[in-house]
Structure formats: C-alpha cells, structure tokens
Amino acid sequence: MQASPLAPTRIISRCSFLRLGEILLMLLLPGAIVAAELRGTVTDETGKPVSQARVLISTAQVREGNSPLCPSCYPDCGKSATTDAEGRFTIADVDDGLLFNILIAANGFSPSSAERTDPRKGTFTVTLKVPPPENTVLRGKILDPEGRPVFGAKIEPVWTEIPRGKMFGHSPTDPLAVSDREGLFALSFPPGAVTGLGIQIEAPQLARKIFPARADGSVAEYRLDRGVTVTGRLVRDGKPVPHAAIVIDQANRNAEGFLGKQTIGTDVDGKFELTNVPAGQLWLLSAMRDTLPDDGVTGSTSVFTVKPDTEIDLGDITVEKGVIVKGQVTLDDGKPIPPRTQVLIDRENAWDPQLRTLDAEGRFRFAARAGDDISFAVSVSGYSDRLDEGRRWPEAQHLQVDKNTTTAEVILRRKGTTSEVGKNITGVIRTPDGQPVEGAEVLFIRPGQQADIRDGKVSEYGFRGAHTKTSAQGRFGLQVPSPGDLPACKLLAIHESGWAVESGAAKSELTLSPWVRIDGNARCGGTPLVDKRVQAFFPTLANENPAISISATATTDAQGDFRIDRAIPGTAIIGALRERKGIWEKTYHSIAITVPAKGTARVTLGGAGAVVKGKVLIPEDQRARIDFADSIGRLSISNVASTKDFAKYANYEFEIAPDGSFEAPDVAAGVYSLNVDFSGDSPSKEHPFTVSIGNAYAQVTIPKDTTVLTLKDVPSQFVERTLGAGDRLPDFQITSVSGKKISAEAFRQRLGIIIFPAGKNQGGNIVQAIETLPEASRPVVVRVWDETPSPDRPSPAVEEISEAEAISLRTALRQQVRPVYFVISPEGVILTTTHDPEAALQSLGKVLAEISPR
C-alpha cells in the first residue's frame, strides 16, 4: 500500500461564535495556557527511523473533567509536523493542559494513531508497519459537502465482509487510514480475505458516517456532510449546572451502523453545544450521572437529527433529585468480597456507566430515576454475575427502579452453581429416584413468554425471563419482580436426567420425569435417508400460554436409522428434514406419533404408501418470477392447526419442477389438502429470503392400498408484484383503533409511513423519532399490530390499526412479507419498501430534510 503523506496544512476549527469567543478569551488571559512541545519518533518494525512521515493532531481533550469544546475545536487541532532523517518530529506551541490524539502516515507504510499523547511526558515512539506487497488495496477519496478534498480524515473499518459472512470487531485489514491533502486514502488487506467493508470516516468539523466499500480497482468518492448542532442548557431548581458531561448516542445499537457517542461539557451557564451530530438518525441525550452533584439525575431526551447543517435547541434539561439506591454484592458461598472490587452500574437506553468501588461488606450506593432499567456487572475470579452463564448472550442481573426502590442485591454464584439467598421463588429439584440435582436449569415463565428447549437444553439464544441453576443440594432461588400472578406462570426444570413443569408457586419441590426415547428409520421411496436430521416436536405445551417449545433431534446413519434420546411423553410431530439454502426448514415427510411415558417409541418415516403424481398449470408469463428451488408443495391433513388435534397430523412435502410436475412418495391413505407455494424475489433488497407470489390448491383422497395416484392438472393463481419504490399508493379506507377514518388521500398530502410489524417492538425507533418533531411537520404514521392488545404506550403521533382492520390495506399494497415499512411521499408515491427500520427512518429523514425549511 502507498499511503500518501499528510500535508502541513492548518485546519481552522469551525465553531459557533460563542465557542470562538471563549477560545480567544482563553488565549488572551495571562497564564491561561502554558505552551509546550509535542515530541516523538516514528520508526518501522525493525526500529529504524522513518523520515518524511507526516504527524497530525486530530483531536484533543482536557486532562480531567469535561470541556464545553468539541474534541476537534481546540486551536491545536490540525497542527502537524514532518519527521526528519532520524524519524523525529516536534509540534511546537501546544497547550500543556491537553492530551492529544494524533495520526501518523508515511509512504509505503500502513497509517497509525496514538491516543492521549501527553506533552509533559517527553518523547514517545510510534511504530509503522509495512503491508505485504501482495495485499489488495481499497482506495478512496474523501470530499466535503462542496466537493473539496478533506485532509486528515480518519478511516476505520467497522465491519468486514468475508466469504463466510460479516465480521465485526477484529478485521484482517489495516486498522485505519488517513486522507492526504488531496483527500486520498488507502486500506490494504490480504488477497481474498475480504469481499467488502464498512468504513467509518471521521473528519474535523464534519459528521462521521459509515459507508459500504469494495476494492474493485477504482477510487471511490465518499462525501461527508456537516452535521446537526444540538444545544441546550442543564438546570436544577432553575439554576445552571456547570461542568457536567452531556452524552448523545444512537438509539439504534446495530453494530453494522452504530456511529458511537459524542460527549461535551456544560459551561459556567450550564449550556452545551454538540457539533456535527450525524443527520438522519434518532439519538438519545442525557447528562452523565457521575458528573452531576448531589445525587442529581436526568432522563434520556430523544433527538431526531433530520437535516444536515441545522441546529436543534433542546431548551432547558432539568436535573432532578435521584432515587437513592443502596446496593450490596455478595458471594453465594458467604466468602468476603475481594478488596477494591468494583461494580459497573449501567442503564438501558443511555451511554452512562457508573463505577463504584465496594466496601469491605460489598456495599455501594448510586442515584437512579424512577423508570430506569439498571444492570450490574461485577468481576470476581471463580464467580459469575450472569443470570444465564454459558449462553451465547448472557444476561446481566437487572433492577427495575420505581420511586419506592431503596435497595439492590447482586449475588455472584460460583460458576456452574446458584443460590437462593434473597430470592422470593425458591425450591428443590430432585431426580426421578429422589436425589437432589446439581446444575439443573430452572425457568420461571410468565404468560406471553416462551421457553425454547432443544435436545434437553435451553436454547443457546437464551430465555429472557427469570432463570437460574440448582446448587449442589439441588436448591434454587429466583428473584421475580412481581410474583402476584404465580398461578398463571410455569416453573420448568431441565437437566440431562429429565424434566419437570408445574404451575408457579413461591416454594416448589419438583421431581424430574426421565426423558424417553424414540427409535426409528427414515426412508424416501424405499431408499434410506442417510446423514439427515430428524426432528421431533411436542406441540401440546407449545400451544399453551405460557408456551414451552420442546424439540429433540438426531442424525440418520447409513441405513437411515436414528435414535432420539431426549423426548417427552405425549403427541410428537416427527419428520426428516432437508436443507434449503443452508437452513433446515423443509421436511421430506412428518407425521404424528404417540410417545409413551415409559419404554421406547418406534417409528418408520416413509418407505410405504402411495406415490402421488401430478402437474400444476403455471401461466407462461409467471415462470420467470418463480424461484423453483425455494418453492414447495405439501400434502397435509386438513384442519389440524385450527382444531389442535395434533394426533392426526401428517404432512408430505415435495418439490416442483420448472414445468410444474411433481411427485410425492410414501403418502399414507387419507384425505388431504394439496397446497403448492410458489416463491419469488422480494421487492425489498434488504430482505434475505424470497416471498410467496402464488399458490395452487386441490383436495386429494388417497384410498387404502393405492400404490400410484395421478392427479389431473392442478390450476394455480398468482398475485401481482408487491408494490415497491416508484409505485403510486392505491386507494384504500381503514379505521384506526381510536375510530379515525384513514384513506389514501391523507398520504397524498403529507409525508407518511405504513408499518407492518411482526410484534410490539417493530417501528419503535421510528415512532420515537417522529414524536420529537413539531406536530405540524409530523408524517402520517399508520402502524398495524398483529398482537392484541395494542401498544402499552399509545403514541399521539401514530394511528394504530388492528390486524383484522388491515386486511384491506394489505390487499391494496399487495403486501406479503412481515415486517415491512412503506415510506410514502407527499405526492402519494412510494419512496421506500424495506424490512430494515433504520433504512425506513433514514428515508423519512431524507425527505423531511428536503421539504423542511433551513
């Protein structure tokens, strides 16, 4: 890689007149700044000096406390130097009271950076690495809003697309690049290691942004905007709160698009100014509580940054007296807390960690606000602070704060064990022969929740409710915030030796029932199914509320034999699975069996029954739309889902050839519904799967002793293409939950969005962002709920629509996949259809920016 050297150009910070006045006053005050030198040496990996390297001060920060200046607003930012023949450099006349973040680049080397360099500590050394000559190079050019080259921009990879998928964090690329005076930069990586990148570009006085990038030999241009300036004043009892830290970070924490946080301090008047906050995003702003005096707290303020190069004044943000919570960390074996142990206190929807050092008794104290969702993190060797140790995403111990909250208890258990100390749901788990069970997983499941058990273990994706493990004595304890609805809850115990479930009780002694076994053989048309997964699913508990989804799997051997060890008694739906696009989602055939409480169930899948043949009539003009590899046909017993008579379940799946012909082997005698589901491309490129575009249907009766049944041609029907970008919104009329009549005409007068969610969490950030806008400029928002009741917190900015009422709306939009977001222009034209709420939010912001006054 040939990284162009940084040019000795001075960057003048673009601050408000207020901030420039403060800087000038600071410079004029005698003794306000002590001039110093920032000195260092640049070497290669062998220790040899690197000459003609360019060194640039990118940002600065105060040594202690918080500053009202943005990191790139200090006069020293933009100063630079060039190394001499000995690799040495000096940047003169820098502020002795600051710490500096610098960027270093030289021809033939990968750029590097040095954080928090201190002019008081004398000379420091920076080592540059030489990239391998065979490396692939991604080249680009950074431009400002006027199309001028941006000098000194920092480019960092935030995600890497590799042949196996996307990778976040560690990247095989250079860790960063720096743009030269022509705005050019280069990032290198081993050949074949990377197929695409997400790069975050950050430059002084411009809003940082993440761009997708590819190394295709060209020099792509990346244009940065000026951001939004967010101002306000922090007050308590009407008086300004100076020297507090204000932090703003994205509501969307998706790693692919997360831009991080910005922090600024309040001045002597309590005022703050956050500059160049990226536009088109929903942000959450709060005062960091450890910087507020006298146990003060603030909530989080939503900020929707619609238009670049504008200002949002939040007015006064009030600091209130916090709820004082006295906490204690204990070890479940009664041992003392190690000296100088610290607890990290974090709150949901805010970048505001608080760190406390525990006293000898493990006690700590902090201020919170009613409504806070607080989590705790403590590290003690040999102990776990997690509720679900060993899961893919372990869950922290939480505290829901209200005005009456005064205490918090954090119990660290020895890894692999648990404790019932301080818990309000306790009990003992025993084996079938009455012995206490160590390490059994115990789940407290509320109405509306579902536990997912796979092969005798809680799913790796975890369970979001209260759960724990039993101690060596088989005891467990659970802290349930409000156990008043115990009769409607379930307590589930899972262990390698068995399982147990009962309605919730404050004290429980559960005896595990042993797992039972299913032996079987899987065939297709007389041929053994080799190395195929067989899955047994137990529908009865899954269709109750609370729901417990239990499944168990096995893999067939060379003869098609399989053995499932962790089944439960009752009705099981069992089938051999086939792989589709890397996902085990289709079956060869699946049937219902009865699993006895004792002994072994035996089953044969396939190998006997009729061969059902036929052909679906497909219109010629529809064939090009169909993805035959993902289309599927089914012969299934009718009305099982509606009657929940799972013992009658039978389902035989078959593929459809491009000419419409099909053949389903091993179908037992009976009356079936034949359904063919044709799949095709979604109009939204963000959605990774195909969608249903047509179907065929017929009733089929298979008499006993039938060997081959040939059906007459089966007619099919296809829907029109789902409406997408560029289509006009069709006519419709619906009634909202509040009784308001809504027609397409409302969307032909104002910007609008229609949200078809899959659950209550969909569209939350969009609604939150729209609520921050003045009522006169809010888009028309219609949100369809497929759950009852509607949202817990109805929004005045949204018209809520029931699923039943939305049928005509779905029909008008030809909408087939959920969730999906339709963004509609004031002219009634669909601008965006997407399954990504952040893409929908950015589309809304872009149009709002175009139509709103400056």
N, C-alpha and C positions, 0 to 999 in steps of 0.2 A: 504494500500500500504506500502511496506517495501522499502524505498529508501536507497540504500547503501551509507554510509558516504563518503565524499570526502577524499582522502588520501593526506598527506602532501608531495606532490611531486612538485618539482620546474620545471616549464616549461621554457625552453630557447627559446627565440624568434628566428625564422628563417628569418632573414632579409638579404638583399644584403650586400656585403662588404662595400659599400658606407654608408648605414644606420648604420651598426655596428660601422664603424669608427666615425660617428657623435655621437653615443651614448657614446663611450669610451672617445672621446674628451670632451663631456659634463660632464662626470663623473670626469675627471681629472682636469677640470678648478676649481680653488678655488672659493668657494661660489656659484658655478653654481647650486647646489642642496642643499636645506635645508631638512635635514632628519626629518621625523615626524612619528607619530604613528596613525594607523587607529584603533580606539577602538569602540566596540559596545557590545550590549547584545542581545541574542536570547531568546525569550520567546514563550510559547504556547498561545492559545487564552484566557486562564484564567489569564495570566500574570505570570505564573510560569516559572522559568528558564529552558532552555533546555540544558542539558550537552552533551558533546561529539558530538555536531554539528560541521560540517566542513564548514569553510568560505574561499572562494577562490576569489582572484582578477581576474576577467575575462578580462576586457579591461580598458583603461584609456583615458583621454582626457585633453587637456590644458584648463585652466580657461577662457581664452579669445583668440580670433584669431584662426589661423589654424596651425596645425603642419604637417611637412612632414613625420612623423612617422605614421604607421598604428595603429589602436586602440589596437591591441594585441602585438605591437612591443616594448612597454616600458619595461624596466628591472623589474619593479614591478609586471607586469602581470605574474600570476602563483604563486605568494606568497600566503600562506594560513596559517590558524590557526585553533585550536580546542577549543571549548568553555569549560570552567571549570564548577565546580558544581553549580556556580551561574549564568551560562549562559553567562559569559563574555569572550571576546576574544580580543587579541591585535595582529595586524600585524605591526611589527617594521620596521624602516628604509625605509619608503615610501617617495616619492617625495612630499614635501609640496606644490608644484606648480601645482599638478594634481588633477583631480576629478576621482573617481574610480567607476566602475560598478562591483558589487560583486554578487556571487552566494552562496546560503546557503542551505545545505541539512543535514538531520538527520534521523536516523532510526525511522520509524513509523509516519513520517510527509511528507506532500507534500513539495517539494523544493520551494524556493522563491528567489527573487533577490532584490537588492537595487541599484538604479541608481544614478549616480553623487554624491556619498558619498564624504564628504569633511573632510580631516583630521584636518582642522583648527577649525571645529565646535564641537569638543569633541565627547563624546559618543552618539551613536544613537542606536535605538532599531529596531529589525526585529522580526515580529511575524510569527510563523509557524502554519499551520493548520493541524489538524488530519483528514484524509479522513474517511468517513464512512466505517465500516468493511465489508459491503456487496458489496462495489464497485467492478466493473470489472477492471482488471489491464492489461494494454498493456505493455509488456516487450520487451526490445531490447538490442542490443549490438552494440556499435559504433567502427568501425575499420578504421585505416588509409590505404593508398594505399598498404602498405606492409603487411596488415593483423594484425597489432598490435593494442591492445586496445587503445582507445582515452580517456584520462582522462579530466574531466572538460568541456565536450561539453554541450551546452545548447540546449534543445529540446523543441520546442514550437509548439502547434497546429495552423495551418493557415486556415484549413477548416475542417469541421466536417460533416460526412455523417450520417444523421438521417433518421428515417423511411419515412419522408416526402420529402427528397431530401438533397441537400448540403446546408450547412450554413457557412457563412463567418463572421469573427469577433468574437462575443461572442460564447464561447464554454462551454458545460457542463463538460469538462474535467479539470484536473489540469491545471493551466496556464502555467507551464513549468516543465521540469525535468532536472536533471543534471547527467551526467555519472560519475561513480566512477572509481577507478584505474583499474578495470577490464573491463572498457568500458560499464558497465551495467547501465540501467536506467529503470524507471517505471513511467507510467502515469495512473492515475485512473479516473474513471467516473462512474456515477450511472448505475446500470444494466439496459440494454435495451435501454439506451438513445442514444447510438452511435453504428452505424454499421460499420463505417470506419473513418479513419482520414487521413489528410495530415499533416505531421510533417516537420517543418524546423529544420535542425540540423546545428548548427554553432559551430566551434571549432577553437582554435588558430592555425594559420598557415595552415589551410585547407580551401577549398572552401565550402561555405554553400550550402545546397541542400535540396530540398523538396522531401520527399518520401511518397508514399501511405502506410498505415499501418492498420492492423487489430488485434484485441485482440482475438486470437484463442488458447491461452494457451501456445504457443511456444515462444521462444526467437529468434526473427528475427534479422539477422545481417544487418547493414547499413554501407556501405563502402563509405568513403569520399575520394575525390581526392584533390591533390594540384591544385590550380587554375592557372590562367594565370596572369603574371605580366605585367601591362600596364604602359609604361613610356613615357615621353615626356618633352618638355620644353615650357614654356609660355613666349612669347616675344612680345614686342611692339617697333616698329621702330628699330628692330634688337637688342634691349636691353632686358635683362631678367626682368620678372615681379615676384618679390618675395612676399611671404606671401599671396598669393591668394588661394582660395579654389577651388579645382577641384572635380567635382562630376560626377559619372558614374552611370547610372541606366538603367534598361531593356527597350528595345523598346516595348516588349510585356507587357502590363499592365493587362493582365488577372489575376484576383485575385487568381485563382487556382494555378498558377505557378510563381507568382511575388516574386522575391527574394529581393526586396528593392534596396537601393542605397548604394554606398560607397563614402566617402569623404576623401580627403587628401589635404594637403597644399603644396605649392611650396616652395623650399628652396631659399637661397640667390642667387642662379644661375638661378632661375626660373624653376628648374627641379622638377618633381614629379614622384612618383612611387606608383601605386596602386597594392597591392599584393593580390594573391588568389582570383581573379575575376573568378566566376564560368565559366567553359568552355561550349561550345555548345550553346551559346546564342548570340543574337545581342544586343549590348549596345550602348547607346548614351552618349558621354562625352562632357562636357563643363565647362567653368570657371564660377563660381557663380558671377553674375554681381555686387552684393553689396560688393564684396571683391576686385573689380578692381578699381584702381584710375582713376580720370579724365574722367569719363563717358565712360570707356572702355567696349567693348562687344566682345564676341566671338560667333560663331555659334555652332551647335552641330556636333561632329565628330562621325561617325558610327564606331564601333569596333566589329568585329566578332571574338569571342574567340574560336578558333577551337579546340586546343589541350591542355590538362592539362599540367602543369609544363613546360610551354614555356613562352617566352617573346615577347611582341609586342611593338615596338618602334614607336610612332606616329611622332617623329621628332618635329619640331617647330610648335606650335599652335599660330597663330597670333591674338593679341588683336588689334582691330581697334576702331576708334572714333565712338561712337554710334550716332544714330539719337536722338536728344533731343526732348522729348515729354512733353508738359506742359498740365496737366490734371486738371479737376475740377469735384468735386462731388456736385450735387445739389439735394435738395428735391423738389418734384414736386408741393408742396404747397407753396414754397417760404420761408419756415421757415429756420432759420440758422442751420448749421451743429453743432451737439453737440461737445463740446471741447474734444480734444485728440482722435477724431475718426481716425481710420487707414484704409487704403486701401491696400489690398493684390493684387499685380501685378504678374501674372503667365504667362508663355509662353508655348505653345504647344511643345511637344517632348523634354522637358527638365525639370529636377528637380531643378528649380532655382527661387523660390518665392522671391519677393522683397516686403518689407513692408514700407509704407510711412505714416507718421502722417500728417493729413490735417491741413492747417492753418485755420484761422477764416472764410475765404471765401470758404473753401473746396478745395483749390488748392494743387496740388502736382506735382512732376517732376520726370522723370526717363529717363534712356537711353535705347534705343532699337536698333534693327538691321533690315534693310530692309528685308522683307520677314517674320518677326515674326508674329505669331498669338497670340495676347495678350488677356487675360481675366482678369476681375476685380471682386473683392469680397469686399463688404463693409457691415458692420452690424450696423444698426441704428434701435432701437426699434420702431415697428409700421410701418416700411417701408421694401420694398423688392428690392433687387438688381438683381433679376432674370427676364429673359425675359418671362418665362413660369411658373409662380408661380402656385404651386399645382400639377404639373405633377410629374410623377414617377422620372424622371431625369431632374430637372430644369436646364435650360441653362443660363450660365453667359453672361454678356454683353462683346462683343468682339471688338477688334481693329486690323485690318489688316494693318501692318506698311509697308510703302514704303519710298523712300528717300525724298519724299515731305511731309510726315506726321509730323505735328508740334503740334497738339492738340488732346486731348481725352476728351470726355464728358461722365460722368457716372451719370445717373438720377435715383434716388431712388423714387419709387412711393409708395404712401400709399397702403397698402395691399388690393388687390381687385380692384385697380384703375390703371390708366395710365396717361401719359402726352404727349402732342405734342410739348413740348419745345425742340427746337434744332433739330427737325426731318424734313426730306425732303419729306416724304409722309404723308399727313395729310387729315383729313376728319371728317365727322359726320355720325353716324349710327342712323337711326330712325326706329320706329316700323311701322307696316302697317298703323296705324292711324296718323303717322307723329310726334310722341313724341320721344325725344332723348332716347337712350338706354344706360343704365349703365351696365358695365360688359360684353358686347358683345366681343367675341374673333374675332380679325381681323388678317388675314394671308395674307402675300404678297408672291405669289407662282411664282417662275421663271420656264422657260422651263426646263424640265428634272426633276423637283421636283414633289412630290405627297403629297397632304394633305389627311389624313385619318380621316373621320368624322364618329363616331359611336353613334347612338342614340342621335343625336343633340349636341354632344360634340366632341372636338378634342381628338383623341385617347390618352390614358394615356401614350403611348410611345412617345408622343410629336411630334412636327414638327420642322425640323432643319432649316427652313428659318426664315425670319423676321416675328415676330408676337407680338401682344400686346392685351390689353383690353381697352375698352372705359371708359371714365371718367363719372362722374355724369351728365355731359352735353352732353353725347353721343360722345364726341370728342376722336380722337385717333391720335397718331403720330408714324411713323416708320422711323428708320434710315436705309436706303438702301445704301450700299457702292457705287453702280454704277447704277443709275436708268435709264440709257440711253435706255434700251430695254423695256421700260414700255409697249408699245403696245402688246408685246408678253407675258406679265405677266398677272396674275389674282389677283384680290383682293377679298377675301372671308370673309364674316361676318357670324358668328354663334352665336345664342342666343336661350334661351328657347322659345322665342316668334316667331322665324322664322330664315330665312337665306337669303343671297343675294350674288351674284357673278357678277363681271364685269371685263372687261379688265383693266389693270393697268392704273392709272392716278395719277399725283402728288397731286391733290386735288380731293377728292371724297365725294359725299353725297349719301349714299346707303340707300334705303328703303327696309326693310326686307319683304320678302314674307312669309306668315304664313305657318307653317308646315301643311301637310294634313294627313289624317287618312286612315288606311286600316283595315277593319274588315274582319274576316274570320273564317273558320272552317277547321281543318286538320284531315284527316282520312286515314286509310290504310286498304283496303279490307273491308270497311264497319265498321271498329272498330275505335272509336275516338282515336287519338293520345294524350295521357294525359301527362302533365308535360314535353312537348318537346319544344325546342326552334324553333321559326320560324324566318327566316331572310329574309328581303327584301333588295336587292342590286340594285343600279341605275347605269347601265353600260355606259350610254352616256357620262357623264362627266369624268368617269374613263378612257375612251379611247381617251381623248383629251390630248394635251400637252400645258401647264401643266395639270396634272391629279388631279382630285378631286374624291376620293373614298368615297361615302356616303352609309351607310348601317344603317338599323334600325331593332331591334329585339323585340320579345315578347315571352311569355311562354303560352302554351295552358293550359286550365283549365280541369276539369273533363269531360266536354262534347266535348273537342277538340277545343273550341272556343278561339280566340286570338284577340288582338287589338294592332296595331302598330300606335303610335301617331306621330312620327317624320319622316314622309315620305315626298318626294318631288314629284312634278308632272312629268309625262313622263313615259317612259318604266321602269318597275321594274321587276326584276327576283326574285321570291319569292319561298321559299321552307321550308319544315320541316326538321330539322337536326337530325341526330342520332349520338351518341357518339361513337368514336373509339379510344381506348387506351388513354382515358382521354382528347381527343381533338375533338371539334365539327367540323368535317371535311367532313362528308358524309351526303347526303340527302336521304330521302325516295323518294321524287319527287319534282321537281321545275319547274315552268312554268313562262312565261312572261305575265304580265298584264299591262294595261294602267291606270295610276293613274291620275285622273282629277285635274285641278288646284284648283277647289272648291268642297266642299262636301266630301263624303266618298267613297272610293273604296271598293268593296266587292268581296271576292274570296273564292272558295271552293277548297281545296287541297285534291285530292283523293276522294274515295267514289263512283266513277263511272268510267266506261271504261273497257277495256278488261283485262283479265288475260293472260299474255304471259308466256308459259312454254317451257322448253327445256332442253337439256343436252349438255354440252361441252365435247368433247372427249379429255381426258387427258392421255398422254402416262404413262404407269406404272412407268417407270424409272424417271419420273419428279414429282410424287406425294409427295415424301419425301422432296422436295425442297420448296414446296409451303406453305406459311403462309395463310391459308384459312380465318383466322379471319381478315386479312388486305387486302384480295383480294376483288375486287368489279366488278360488271357488270353494264353496262349503256345502256339504250336505249335513243338515243338523236337525235333530228332533225339535219340533215346534213348541213354543210356549214355555220352555224350561225357565228362562230368565224371569218371565212375568209371574209364573206360579211358584217359583223357587222349589220345584220338585226335582232336586238335583239328581236323585237316584235314576231318573230317566235320561240323563244327559248322554248324548252321543254326537260326535262331530267328526266329519271326514273331510279333509282339505285336499285340494287338487290344483294343479297349475293349468293355465290357459295358454294354448299355443297361439301364435300370431294369426292363424286362420280361424281361431275361435273354437277349435276342437279341444276336448278334454277327456280324461279317463280317470275314474276313481276306483281303486281296487279295495277289496276286503270290507265291503259295506254290508252290515247285518240287515236282516229283514226288518221292515218297519215303514212308517210314514214320515217323510222328511220334507223340509223346505230346502230347495236349492237356491243358493244366493251366490252370484258372482260379483265381486267388487273390482272394478277397473280403476287403476291408479294412473295419475298423470302428474306433470310438474305443477308445483305451487306457483302462483303469480309472485310470491314473495321470495326473493333470493336468499333472505336470511334464514328461511325455514329449511332444515336439512333433509326433510322427507317429502315424499310425494303425497298427493291428496286424492280423495275419491272424486272421479269425474263421471262415473256411470255405473250401471249395475244391470244384472239380469236376474229374473226370478221365475221359479216354477215349483209346483207341488209334485212330489215324486213318491210313489208307493212301490215298495220292493217286496213282492210275495216271498214266502218261505221257499227254500230250495232253488231259488233263482241263481244261476251262475253268471249270466250276462244280461244286462238290461240296456237297450239302446233307446235313448230318448229322441223325440222329434226335435227339430230345430227350436232353440230357446231364444225368444226375442229379447232385445236389450234396449235400454234407453240411456241417453247421455245428457248431462246438464251443460249449459253454456259455460264458457270460460268465466271463472270468478272475476269480478270487476277488479281492476287494478289502476295504477297510475295513468292518468290521461283520460279515463272514462268519466262521463258525467254521472252525477248522483241521480238515480232514478226516483220516481215518485213513491212515497210511502206515507202512512199515517199511523202513529202509535200513541199510546197513553202511558205516561210515566207513573211510578209508584205514588207520586203526590197528586195524581189526577190531571196533570197538564197534558194537553194535546200537542204532539210534536209532529211536524210534517217535514218533507224535504225542503220546503220553502224557507224554513228557518236557517238551513245551511247555505242557502243561496244568497244570504245577506251578510253573513259573518263567517269568519274562520271557524272551523269546527273539527271535532274528533269523535269517532264512534269506537268504543272499546268493547270487544267481545272477550271477556276474561275466562280463564279456566278455574278461577277461585277468587277468594276475597283479597288476596294480595296483589292481583294484577292491576296495573294502572295507578298504583298508589302514588308514585313519584309524580306522575303527570297531573293528577288531581291536586297534589300538594303545591306544585309549581303554579298551576292556574289560580289557586286561591291567593297567591301573592300579588296577582295583577289587579289593577283597578277594575271595578265591576263593568265599566263601560267598554273596556278593551278585552274582556274575557271571551274566549271562544265558546261556541255552543258545544257542550260536552254531554254525550249520551253514553251511559255505561250499563251493560247488560250483566245481570248476576245470574249465574247458574246454580246458586245456592240460596237457600231460604233459612233465615231471614236475610234482608238486605244488609248493607254495611253497618258496623257497630257505630260509626260516626258519620251520619249523613252530611254531605257537603252542600252548602248553598250554591256552589259553582257547578254542580252536576245534577243532571236529571237521571235518576236511577230507573232502569227498566227490568221488569221480571223476565225470566226466560220464556215463559208462556206468551207474554205480550210481544216478545221479539221475533216470533216465528215469521211474521210478515216482513220484518226488517231483514232477517237472514235471507229470505226468499228474494227480496228486491236486490240485495247486494250479491246474490249467488254465493254466499259465504259458507265455506265448508269446514275450515280448519280453525281450531281454537288453541290459544288466544290469538287474536289478530286486532290490529289497530288501523282504522281508516282515518287519514287526515284529509280534510276537505277544504278547498279554497273558498273565499267569499263569493266566487262566481259559480260555486256548485260543482267544481271539478275535483276529482280525487287526486290528491298530490302524492300520497304515500299509502301503500298497504304493507304492513310489516308485522313480524312476530316479536320484534325487539322493542320494548317500551322506551329504551333510551333513544333509539333511532326515531321513534314517533315524537318524543319530546324535542329532539333536535330539529325535526322537520317543522314542528309547531313554532319553535323559537325562530327559525329562519324566516318563516312567513311573517311572524309578528314583527321581526326586525325590519322587514321590507315595507310593511304598511304603517308602522308606528312613526310618529314624528321624532325628529332627532332630539 
